[in-house]
């Protein structure tokens, strides 16, 4: 049995290793797929935020160059509808300030106008120091390879290498040329003249050369740099060519950013743009694109405004993230290169495949464990049965040898005339007859067991009151009971006959009585009682003794083939282990059932329930 267990263990380990590797790889694949799915939708979230910022820049790019000068005619006359835009203004070549907003009645306008004018003064200082532009931090950009990894399953079906290429600008990347009418040029000039005497005004800013630099498009097309238009001929209307640069941003302070464009016209540079309130801008991005999304329940979004590597403003929303399993970053293109987005997640929602895999693995594990246990149980039964058969052969050999030895001994004593009188001679003959009957019953039991296993035995039911069975059993066991000093008692409480097989019941009762005599030989009280009574539509036959009883752990096993309890009593009493097994098979053949239990006092009881 130890060898069998060792082989089953080796088989289980050999099966567990590849299965374990398969399980680990399956869960790793699921983890990667879940992370890729989250990465895909995180990139979609970042793209939406970026698209919202790009829409803002494209809207501002579409404004005419004179929209920042005339408070009466400009579409920017009223204060911005967005909370995060504090207002619009134009920085003139001489550093003077011009806003398109009308002076609104009440106390709200004065602080707003002072705020914009103060922003213009700060910008003039930064312009003089050459720090009037935020350059994108290339180190925070997301490489294409990582974007492809995060796209996960989307990359299996679509080539996103072009669509996901990082943008360097949200709006126009290159400068463009725009035709300016004399009215627009006059509007810019008037605004500059009005502010020329304003505090903080400086000398007009002009390019280092009279000719403007070529744009990338113009260089590719071989265009010549534009010059200021020549004096118009009589009857002609003079037009100007203005170079409009892409939008860029500069920090006014830790809480505000000036996002503007440069206008080069007639060798003079104007800067037009709006002041962005960072706290409100970050909060609006989160509220518009993240807070209402389902992913806000399990992810944490953090938006930061970074100035020279320092976080100056931050806004957060979503679930807490103490030990994130995945972190995704995005640096926005210019002119919002100061903006960083970070999405973190501690526990990614499990995919549908994970629950299916868990169920499949549990089922597989259950089948494997059940199979191994079934193999072990079956093998154990076969081994136990083989061991019991081996003990049975040894026991039968011993049981056959004992009566044969006794018969031979008493016959030799009779031949040698050792019986001195007739009475002793008759006693020797009775012993020989008893041992012969014992030998005959043993051989009969073995033959009956063989017939029962092959199902060759068929019952012959006849109606009776069981009296003839009791008389026959008493006659066959009288000598053995007398020699062992046992008393046989009968209690027949049957009031009407029932159907049974006489030969089978005789053999059953003899086996039970012989068991009681065999195992109760050392008992102080030696008695066997056979009781019969009616219980509804059943007849109950009980054989009770006063012996040592049955060990509690073996009560359910004693009717198994070749089973013998392992203790000192059974070792001394001997036996073949087929008596009670035959009883169970006989009773089952008659449609009944057999059970055993220990008495409240000494001994045990074998109970047989037969159908009427």
Secondary structure as a PSIPRED ss2 file (coil, helix, strand):
# PSIPRED VFORMAT (PSIPRED V4.0)

   1 X C   1.000  0.000  0.000
   2 X H   0.000  1.000  0.000
   3 X H   0.000  1.000  0.000
   4 X H   0.000  1.000  0.000
   5 X H   0.000  1.000  0.000
   6 X H   0.000  1.000  0.000
   7 X H   0.000  1.000  0.000
   8 X H   0.000  1.000  0.000
   9 X H   0.000  1.000  0.000
  10 X H   0.000  1.000  0.000
  11 X H   0.000  1.000  0.000
  12 X H   0.000  1.000  0.000
  13 X H   0.000  1.000  0.000
  14 X H   0.000  1.000  0.000
  15 X H   0.000  1.000  0.000
  16 X H   0.000  1.000  0.000
  17 X H   0.000  1.000  0.000
  18 X H   0.000  1.000  0.000
  19 X H   0.000  1.000  0.000
  20 X H   0.000  1.000  0.000
  21 X H   0.000  1.000  0.000
  22 X H   0.000  1.000  0.000
  23 X H   0.000  1.000  0.000
  24 X H   0.000  1.000  0.000
  25 X H   0.000  1.000  0.000
  26 X H   0.000  1.000  0.000
  27 X H   0.000  1.000  0.000
  28 X H   0.000  1.000  0.000
  29 X H   0.000  1.000  0.000
  30 X H   0.000  1.000  0.000
  31 X H   0.000  1.000  0.000
  32 X H   0.000  1.000  0.000
  33 X H   0.000  1.000  0.000
  34 X H   0.000  1.000  0.000
  35 X H   0.000  1.000  0.000
  36 X H   0.000  1.000  0.000
  37 X H   0.000  1.000  0.000
  38 X H   0.000  1.000  0.000
  39 X H   0.000  1.000  0.000
  40 X H   0.000  1.000  0.000
  41 X H   0.000  1.000  0.000
  42 X H   0.000  1.000  0.000
  43 X H   0.000  1.000  0.000
  44 X H   0.000  1.000  0.000
  45 X H   0.000  1.000  0.000
  46 X H   0.000  1.000  0.000
  47 X H   0.000  1.000  0.000
  48 X H   0.000  1.000  0.000
  49 X H   0.000  1.000  0.000
  50 X H   0.000  1.000  0.000
  51 X H   0.000  1.000  0.000
  52 X H   0.000  1.000  0.000
  53 X H   0.000  1.000  0.000
  54 X H   0.000  1.000  0.000
  55 X H   0.000  1.000  0.000
  56 X H   0.000  1.000  0.000
  57 X H   0.000  1.000  0.000
  58 X H   0.000  1.000  0.000
  59 X H   0.000  1.000  0.000
  60 X H   0.000  1.000  0.000
  61 X H   0.000  1.000  0.000
  62 X C   1.000  0.000  0.000
  63 X C   1.000  0.000  0.000
  64 X C   1.000  0.000  0.000
  65 X H   0.000  1.000  0.000
  66 X H   0.000  1.000  0.000
  67 X H   0.000  1.000  0.000
  68 X H   0.000  1.000  0.000
  69 X C   1.000  0.000  0.000
  70 X C   1.000  0.000  0.000
  71 X C   1.000  0.000  0.000
  72 X C   1.000  0.000  0.000
  73 X C   1.000  0.000  0.000
  74 X C   1.000  0.000  0.000
  75 X C   1.000  0.000  0.000
  76 X C   1.000  0.000  0.000
  77 X C   1.000  0.000  0.000
  78 X C   1.000  0.000  0.000
  79 X C   1.000  0.000  0.000
  80 X C   1.000  0.000  0.000
  81 X C   1.000  0.000  0.000
  82 X C   1.000  0.000  0.000
  83 X C   1.000  0.000  0.000
  84 X C   1.000  0.000  0.000
  85 X E   0.000  0.000  1.000
  86 X E   0.000  0.000  1.000
  87 X E   0.000  0.000  1.000
  88 X E   0.000  0.000  1.000
  89 X E   0.000  0.000  1.000
  90 X E   0.000  0.000  1.000
  91 X E   0.000  0.000  1.000
  92 X C   1.000  0.000  0.000
  93 X C   1.000  0.000  0.000
  94 X C   1.000  0.000  0.000
  95 X C   1.000  0.000  0.000
  96 X C   1.000  0.000  0.000
  97 X E   0.000  0.000  1.000
  98 X E   0.000  0.000  1.000
  99 X C   1.000  0.000  0.000
 100 X C   1.000  0.000  0.000
 101 X C   1.000  0.000  0.000
 102 X C   1.000  0.000  0.000
 103 X C   1.000  0.000  0.000
 104 X C   1.000  0.000  0.000
 105 X C   1.000  0.000  0.000
 106 X C   1.000  0.000  0.000
 107 X C   1.000  0.000  0.000
 108 X H   0.000  1.000  0.000
 109 X H   0.000  1.000  0.000
 110 X H   0.000  1.000  0.000
 111 X H   0.000  1.000  0.000
 112 X H   0.000  1.000  0.000
 113 X H   0.000  1.000  0.000
 114 X H   0.000  1.000  0.000
 115 X H   0.000  1.000  0.000
 116 X H   0.000  1.000  0.000
 117 X H   0.000  1.000  0.000
 118 X H   0.000  1.000  0.000
 119 X H   0.000  1.000  0.000
 120 X H   0.000  1.000  0.000
 121 X H   0.000  1.000  0.000
 122 X H   0.000  1.000  0.000
 123 X H   0.000  1.000  0.000
 124 X H   0.000  1.000  0.000
 125 X H   0.000  1.000  0.000
 126 X H   0.000  1.000  0.000
 127 X H   0.000  1.000  0.000
 128 X H   0.000  1.000  0.000
 129 X H   0.000  1.000  0.000
 130 X C   1.000  0.000  0.000
 131 X C   1.000  0.000  0.000
 132 X C   1.000  0.000  0.000
 133 X C   1.000  0.000  0.000
 134 X C   1.000  0.000  0.000
 135 X C   1.000  0.000  0.000
 136 X C   1.000  0.000  0.000
 137 X C   1.000  0.000  0.000
 138 X H   0.000  1.000  0.000
 139 X H   0.000  1.000  0.000
 140 X H   0.000  1.000  0.000
 141 X C   1.000  0.000  0.000
 142 X C   1.000  0.000  0.000
 143 X C   1.000  0.000  0.000
 144 X H   0.000  1.000  0.000
 145 X H   0.000  1.000  0.000
 146 X H   0.000  1.000  0.000
 147 X H   0.000  1.000  0.000
 148 X H   0.000  1.000  0.000
 149 X H   0.000  1.000  0.000
 150 X H   0.000  1.000  0.000
 151 X H   0.000  1.000  0.000
 152 X C   1.000  0.000  0.000
 153 X C   1.000  0.000  0.000
 154 X H   0.000  1.000  0.000
 155 X H   0.000  1.000  0.000
 156 X H   0.000  1.000  0.000
 157 X H   0.000  1.000  0.000
 158 X C   1.000  0.000  0.000
 159 X C   1.000  0.000  0.000
 160 X C   1.000  0.000  0.000
 161 X C   1.000  0.000  0.000
 162 X C   1.000  0.000  0.000
 163 X C   1.000  0.000  0.000
 164 X C   1.000  0.000  0.000
 165 X C   1.000  0.000  0.000
 166 X C   1.000  0.000  0.000
 167 X C   1.000  0.000  0.000
 168 X C   1.000  0.000  0.000
 169 X E   0.000  0.000  1.000
 170 X C   1.000  0.000  0.000
 171 X C   1.000  0.000  0.000
 172 X C   1.000  0.000  0.000
 173 X C   1.000  0.000  0.000
 174 X C   1.000  0.000  0.000
 175 X C   1.000  0.000  0.000
 176 X E   0.000  0.000  1.000
 177 X E   0.000  0.000  1.000
 178 X E   0.000  0.000  1.000
 179 X E   0.000  0.000  1.000
 180 X E   0.000  0.000  1.000
 181 X C   1.000  0.000  0.000
 182 X H   0.000  1.000  0.000
 183 X H   0.000  1.000  0.000
 184 X H   0.000  1.000  0.000
 185 X H   0.000  1.000  0.000
 186 X H   0.000  1.000  0.000
 187 X H   0.000  1.000  0.000
 188 X H   0.000  1.000  0.000
 189 X H   0.000  1.000  0.000
 190 X H   0.000  1.000  0.000
 191 X H   0.000  1.000  0.000
 192 X H   0.000  1.000  0.000
 193 X H   0.000  1.000  0.000
 194 X H   0.000  1.000  0.000
 195 X H   0.000  1.000  0.000
 196 X C   1.000  0.000  0.000
 197 X C   1.000  0.000  0.000
 198 X C   1.000  0.000  0.000
 199 X C   1.000  0.000  0.000
 200 X C   1.000  0.000  0.000
 201 X C   1.000  0.000  0.000
 202 X C   1.000  0.000  0.000
 203 X C   1.000  0.000  0.000
 204 X C   1.000  0.000  0.000
 205 X C   1.000  0.000  0.000
 206 X C   1.000  0.000  0.000
 207 X C   1.000  0.000  0.000
 208 X C   1.000  0.000  0.000
 209 X C   1.000  0.000  0.000
 210 X C   1.000  0.000  0.000
 211 X C   1.000  0.000  0.000
 212 X C   1.000  0.000  0.000
 213 X C   1.000  0.000  0.000
 214 X C   1.000  0.000  0.000
 215 X C   1.000  0.000  0.000
 216 X H   0.000  1.000  0.000
 217 X H   0.000  1.000  0.000
 218 X H   0.000  1.000  0.000
 219 X H   0.000  1.000  0.000
 220 X H   0.000  1.000  0.000
 221 X H   0.000  1.000  0.000
 222 X C   1.000  0.000  0.000
 223 X C   1.000  0.000  0.000
 224 X C   1.000  0.000  0.000
 225 X C   1.000  0.000  0.000
 226 X C   1.000  0.000  0.000
 227 X C   1.000  0.000  0.000
 228 X C   1.000  0.000  0.000
 229 X C   1.000  0.000  0.000
 230 X C   1.000  0.000  0.000
 231 X C   1.000  0.000  0.000
 232 X C   1.000  0.000  0.000
 233 X C   1.000  0.000  0.000
 234 X C   1.000  0.000  0.000
 235 X C   1.000  0.000  0.000
 236 X C   1.000  0.000  0.000
 237 X C   1.000  0.000  0.000
 238 X C   1.000  0.000  0.000
 239 X C   1.000  0.000  0.000
 240 X E   0.000  0.000  1.000
 241 X E   0.000  0.000  1.000
 242 X E   0.000  0.000  1.000
 243 X E   0.000  0.000  1.000
 244 X E   0.000  0.000  1.000
 245 X C   1.000  0.000  0.000
 246 X C   1.000  0.000  0.000
 247 X C   1.000  0.000  0.000
 248 X E   0.000  0.000  1.000
 249 X E   0.000  0.000  1.000
 250 X E   0.000  0.000  1.000
 251 X E   0.000  0.000  1.000
 252 X E   0.000  0.000  1.000
 253 X E   0.000  0.000  1.000
 254 X C   1.000  0.000  0.000
 255 X C   1.000  0.000  0.000
 256 X E   0.000  0.000  1.000
 257 X E   0.000  0.000  1.000
 258 X E   0.000  0.000  1.000
 259 X E   0.000  0.000  1.000
 260 X E   0.000  0.000  1.000
 261 X E   0.000  0.000  1.000
 262 X E   0.000  0.000  1.000
 263 X E   0.000  0.000  1.000
 264 X E   0.000  0.000  1.000
 265 X E   0.000  0.000  1.000
 266 X C   1.000  0.000  0.000
 267 X C   1.000  0.000  0.000
 268 X E   0.000  0.000  1.000
 269 X E   0.000  0.000  1.000
 270 X E   0.000  0.000  1.000
 271 X E   0.000  0.000  1.000
 272 X E   0.000  0.000  1.000
 273 X E   0.000  0.000  1.000
 274 X E   0.000  0.000  1.000
 275 X E   0.000  0.000  1.000
 276 X E   0.000  0.000  1.000
 277 X E   0.000  0.000  1.000
 278 X H   0.000  1.000  0.000
 279 X H   0.000  1.000  0.000
 280 X H   0.000  1.000  0.000
 281 X H   0.000  1.000  0.000
 282 X H   0.000  1.000  0.000
 283 X H   0.000  1.000  0.000
 284 X H   0.000  1.000  0.000
 285 X H   0.000  1.000  0.000
 286 X H   0.000  1.000  0.000
 287 X H   0.000  1.000  0.000
 288 X H   0.000  1.000  0.000
 289 X H   0.000  1.000  0.000
 290 X C   1.000  0.000  0.000
 291 X C   1.000  0.000  0.000
 292 X C   1.000  0.000  0.000
 293 X C   1.000  0.000  0.000
 294 X H   0.000  1.000  0.000
 295 X H   0.000  1.000  0.000
 296 X H   0.000  1.000  0.000
 297 X H   0.000  1.000  0.000
 298 X C   1.000  0.000  0.000
 299 X C   1.000  0.000  0.000
 300 X E   0.000  0.000  1.000
 301 X E   0.000  0.000  1.000
 302 X E   0.000  0.000  1.000
 303 X E   0.000  0.000  1.000
 304 X E   0.000  0.000  1.000
 305 X E   0.000  0.000  1.000
 306 X E   0.000  0.000  1.000
 307 X E   0.000  0.000  1.000
 308 X C   1.000  0.000  0.000
 309 X C   1.000  0.000  0.000
 310 X E   0.000  0.000  1.000
 311 X E   0.000  0.000  1.000
 312 X E   0.000  0.000  1.000
 313 X E   0.000  0.000  1.000
 314 X E   0.000  0.000  1.000
 315 X E   0.000  0.000  1.000
 316 X E   0.000  0.000  1.000
 317 X E   0.000  0.000  1.000
 318 X E   0.000  0.000  1.000
 319 X C   1.000  0.000  0.000
 320 X C   1.000  0.000  0.000
 321 X C   1.000  0.000  0.000
 322 X C   1.000  0.000  0.000
 323 X C   1.000  0.000  0.000
 324 X C   1.000  0.000  0.000
 325 X C   1.000  0.000  0.000
 326 X E   0.000  0.000  1.000
 327 X E   0.000  0.000  1.000
 328 X E   0.000  0.000  1.000
 329 X E   0.000  0.000  1.000
 330 X E   0.000  0.000  1.000
 331 X E   0.000  0.000  1.000
 332 X C   1.000  0.000  0.000
 333 X C   1.000  0.000  0.000
 334 X E   0.000  0.000  1.000
 335 X C   1.000  0.000  0.000
 336 X C   1.000  0.000  0.000
 337 X C   1.000  0.000  0.000
 338 X C   1.000  0.000  0.000
 339 X E   0.000  0.000  1.000
 340 X E   0.000  0.000  1.000
 341 X E   0.000  0.000  1.000
 342 X E   0.000  0.000  1.000
 343 X E   0.000  0.000  1.000
 344 X E   0.000  0.000  1.000
 345 X E   0.000  0.000  1.000
 346 X C   1.000  0.000  0.000
 347 X C   1.000  0.000  0.000
 348 X C   1.000  0.000  0.000
 349 X C   1.000  0.000  0.000
 350 X C   1.000  0.000  0.000
 351 X C   1.000  0.000  0.000
 352 X H   0.000  1.000  0.000
 353 X H   0.000  1.000  0.000
 354 X H   0.000  1.000  0.000
 355 X H   0.000  1.000  0.000
 356 X H   0.000  1.000  0.000
 357 X H   0.000  1.000  0.000
 358 X H   0.000  1.000  0.000
 359 X H   0.000  1.000  0.000
 360 X H   0.000  1.000  0.000
 361 X H   0.000  1.000  0.000
 362 X H   0.000  1.000  0.000
 363 X H   0.000  1.000  0.000
 364 X H   0.000  1.000  0.000
 365 X H   0.000  1.000  0.000
 366 X H   0.000  1.000  0.000
 367 X H   0.000  1.000  0.000
 368 X H   0.000  1.000  0.000
 369 X H   0.000  1.000  0.000
 370 X H   0.000  1.000  0.000
 371 X H   0.000  1.000  0.000
 372 X H   0.000  1.000  0.000
 373 X H   0.000  1.000  0.000
 374 X H   0.000  1.000  0.000
 375 X H   0.000  1.000  0.000
 376 X H   0.000  1.000  0.000
 377 X H   0.000  1.000  0.000
 378 X H   0.000  1.000  0.000
 379 X H   0.000  1.000  0.000
 380 X H   0.000  1.000  0.000
 381 X H   0.000  1.000  0.000
 382 X H   0.000  1.000  0.000
 383 X H   0.000  1.000  0.000
 384 X H   0.000  1.000  0.000
 385 X H   0.000  1.000  0.000
 386 X H   0.000  1.000  0.000
 387 X H   0.000  1.000  0.000
 388 X H   0.000  1.000  0.000
 389 X H   0.000  1.000  0.000
 390 X H   0.000  1.000  0.000
 391 X H   0.000  1.000  0.000
 392 X H   0.000  1.000  0.000
 393 X H   0.000  1.000  0.000
 394 X H   0.000  1.000  0.000
 395 X H   0.000  1.000  0.000
 396 X H   0.000  1.000  0.000
 397 X H   0.000  1.000  0.000
 398 X H   0.000  1.000  0.000
 399 X H   0.000  1.000  0.000
 400 X H   0.000  1.000  0.000
 401 X H   0.000  1.000  0.000
 402 X H   0.000  1.000  0.000
 403 X H   0.000  1.000  0.000
 404 X H   0.000  1.000  0.000
 405 X H   0.000  1.000  0.000
 406 X H   0.000  1.000  0.000
 407 X H   0.000  1.000  0.000
 408 X H   0.000  1.000  0.000
 409 X H   0.000  1.000  0.000
 410 X H   0.000  1.000  0.000
 411 X H   0.000  1.000  0.000
 412 X H   0.000  1.000  0.000
 413 X H   0.000  1.000  0.000
 414 X H   0.000  1.000  0.000
 415 X H   0.000  1.000  0.000
 416 X C   1.000  0.000  0.000
 417 X C   1.000  0.000  0.000
 418 X C   1.000  0.000  0.000
 419 X C   1.000  0.000  0.000
 420 X C   1.000  0.000  0.000
 421 X C   1.000  0.000  0.000
 422 X H   0.000  1.000  0.000
 423 X H   0.000  1.000  0.000
 424 X H   0.000  1.000  0.000
 425 X H   0.000  1.000  0.000
 426 X H   0.000  1.000  0.000
 427 X H   0.000  1.000  0.000
 428 X H   0.000  1.000  0.000
 429 X H   0.000  1.000  0.000
 430 X H   0.000  1.000  0.000
 431 X H   0.000  1.000  0.000
 432 X H   0.000  1.000  0.000
 433 X H   0.000  1.000  0.000
 434 X H   0.000  1.000  0.000
 435 X H   0.000  1.000  0.000
 436 X H   0.000  1.000  0.000
 437 X H   0.000  1.000  0.000
 438 X H   0.000  1.000  0.000
 439 X H   0.000  1.000  0.000
 440 X H   0.000  1.000  0.000
 441 X H   0.000  1.000  0.000
 442 X H   0.000  1.000  0.000
 443 X H   0.000  1.000  0.000
 444 X H   0.000  1.000  0.000
 445 X H   0.000  1.000  0.000
 446 X H   0.000  1.000  0.000
 447 X H   0.000  1.000  0.000
 448 X H   0.000  1.000  0.000
 449 X H   0.000  1.000  0.000
 450 X H   0.000  1.000  0.000
 451 X H   0.000  1.000  0.000
 452 X H   0.000  1.000  0.000
 453 X H   0.000  1.000  0.000
 454 X H   0.000  1.000  0.000
 455 X C   1.000  0.000  0.000
 456 X C   1.000  0.000  0.000
 457 X C   1.000  0.000  0.000
 458 X C   1.000  0.000  0.000
 459 X C   1.000  0.000  0.000
 460 X C   1.000  0.000  0.000
 461 X C   1.000  0.000  0.000
 462 X E   0.000  0.000  1.000
 463 X E   0.000  0.000  1.000
 464 X E   0.000  0.000  1.000
 465 X C   1.000  0.000  0.000
 466 X C   1.000  0.000  0.000
 467 X H   0.000  1.000  0.000
 468 X H   0.000  1.000  0.000
 469 X H   0.000  1.000  0.000
 470 X H   0.000  1.000  0.000
 471 X H   0.000  1.000  0.000
 472 X H   0.000  1.000  0.000
 473 X H   0.000  1.000  0.000
 474 X H   0.000  1.000  0.000
 475 X H   0.000  1.000  0.000
 476 X H   0.000  1.000  0.000
 477 X H   0.000  1.000  0.000
 478 X H   0.000  1.000  0.000
 479 X H   0.000  1.000  0.000
 480 X H   0.000  1.000  0.000
 481 X H   0.000  1.000  0.000
 482 X H   0.000  1.000  0.000
 483 X H   0.000  1.000  0.000
 484 X H   0.000  1.000  0.000
 485 X C   1.000  0.000  0.000
 486 X C   1.000  0.000  0.000
 487 X E   0.000  0.000  1.000
 488 X E   0.000  0.000  1.000
 489 X E   0.000  0.000  1.000
 490 X E   0.000  0.000  1.000
 491 X E   0.000  0.000  1.000
 492 X E   0.000  0.000  1.000
 493 X C   1.000  0.000  0.000
 494 X C   1.000  0.000  0.000
 495 X C   1.000  0.000  0.000
 496 X C   1.000  0.000  0.000
 497 X C   1.000  0.000  0.000
 498 X E   0.000  0.000  1.000
 499 X E   0.000  0.000  1.000
 500 X E   0.000  0.000  1.000
 501 X C   1.000  0.000  0.000
 502 X H   0.000  1.000  0.000
 503 X H   0.000  1.000  0.000
 504 X H   0.000  1.000  0.000
 505 X H   0.000  1.000  0.000
 506 X H   0.000  1.000  0.000
 507 X H   0.000  1.000  0.000
 508 X H   0.000  1.000  0.000
 509 X H   0.000  1.000  0.000
 510 X H   0.000  1.000  0.000
 511 X H   0.000  1.000  0.000
 512 X H   0.000  1.000  0.000
 513 X H   0.000  1.000  0.000
 514 X H   0.000  1.000  0.000
 515 X H   0.000  1.000  0.000
 516 X H   0.000  1.000  0.000
 517 X H   0.000  1.000  0.000
 518 X H   0.000  1.000  0.000
 519 X H   0.000  1.000  0.000
 520 X C   1.000  0.000  0.000
 521 X C   1.000  0.000  0.000
 522 X C   1.000  0.000  0.000
 523 X C   1.000  0.000  0.000
 524 X C   1.000  0.000  0.000
 525 X C   1.000  0.000  0.000
 526 X C   1.000  0.000  0.000
 527 X E   0.000  0.000  1.000
 528 X E   0.000  0.000  1.000
 529 X E   0.000  0.000  1.000
 530 X E   0.000  0.000  1.000
 531 X E   0.000  0.000  1.000
 532 X E   0.000  0.000  1.000
 533 X E   0.000  0.000  1.000
 534 X E   0.000  0.000  1.000
 535 X E   0.000  0.000  1.000
 536 X C   1.000  0.000  0.000
 537 X C   1.000  0.000  0.000
 538 X E   0.000  0.000  1.000
 539 X E   0.000  0.000  1.000
 540 X E   0.000  0.000  1.000
 541 X E   0.000  0.000  1.000
 542 X E   0.000  0.000  1.000
 543 X E   0.000  0.000  1.000
 544 X E   0.000  0.000  1.000
 545 X E   0.000  0.000  1.000
 546 X C   1.000  0.000  0.000
 547 X C   1.000  0.000  0.000
 548 X C   1.000  0.000  0.000
 549 X C   1.000  0.000  0.000
 550 X C   1.000  0.000  0.000
 551 X C   1.000  0.000  0.000
 552 X H   0.000  1.000  0.000
 553 X H   0.000  1.000  0.000
 554 X H   0.000  1.000  0.000
 555 X C   1.000  0.000  0.000
 556 X C   1.000  0.000  0.000
 557 X C   1.000  0.000  0.000
 558 X C   1.000  0.000  0.000
 559 X C   1.000  0.000  0.000
 560 X C   1.000  0.000  0.000
 561 X C   1.000  0.000  0.000
 562 X C   1.000  0.000  0.000
 563 X C   1.000  0.000  0.000
 564 X C   1.000  0.000  0.000
 565 X C   1.000  0.000  0.000
 566 X C   1.000  0.000  0.000
 567 X C   1.000  0.000  0.000
 568 X H   0.000  1.000  0.000
 569 X H   0.000  1.000  0.000
 570 X H   0.000  1.000  0.000
 571 X H   0.000  1.000  0.000
 572 X H   0.000  1.000  0.000
 573 X H   0.000  1.000  0.000
 574 X C   1.000  0.000  0.000
 575 X C   1.000  0.000  0.000
 576 X C   1.000  0.000  0.000
 577 X C   1.000  0.000  0.000
 578 X C   1.000  0.000  0.000
 579 X H   0.000  1.000  0.000
 580 X H   0.000  1.000  0.000
 581 X H   0.000  1.000  0.000
 582 X H   0.000  1.000  0.000
 583 X H   0.000  1.000  0.000
 584 X H   0.000  1.000  0.000
 585 X H   0.000  1.000  0.000
 586 X H   0.000  1.000  0.000
 587 X H   0.000  1.000  0.000
 588 X H   0.000  1.000  0.000
 589 X H   0.000  1.000  0.000
 590 X C   1.000  0.000  0.000
 591 X C   1.000  0.000  0.000
 592 X C   1.000  0.000  0.000
 593 X E   0.000  0.000  1.000
 594 X E   0.000  0.000  1.000
 595 X E   0.000  0.000  1.000
 596 X E   0.000  0.000  1.000
 597 X E   0.000  0.000  1.000
 598 X E   0.000  0.000  1.000
 599 X C   1.000  0.000  0.000
 600 X C   1.000  0.000  0.000
 601 X C   1.000  0.000  0.000
 602 X C   1.000  0.000  0.000
 603 X C   1.000  0.000  0.000
 604 X E   0.000  0.000  1.000
 605 X E   0.000  0.000  1.000
 606 X E   0.000  0.000  1.000
 607 X E   0.000  0.000  1.000
 608 X E   0.000  0.000  1.000
 609 X E   0.000  0.000  1.000
 610 X E   0.000  0.000  1.000
 611 X E   0.000  0.000  1.000
 612 X C   1.000  0.000  0.000
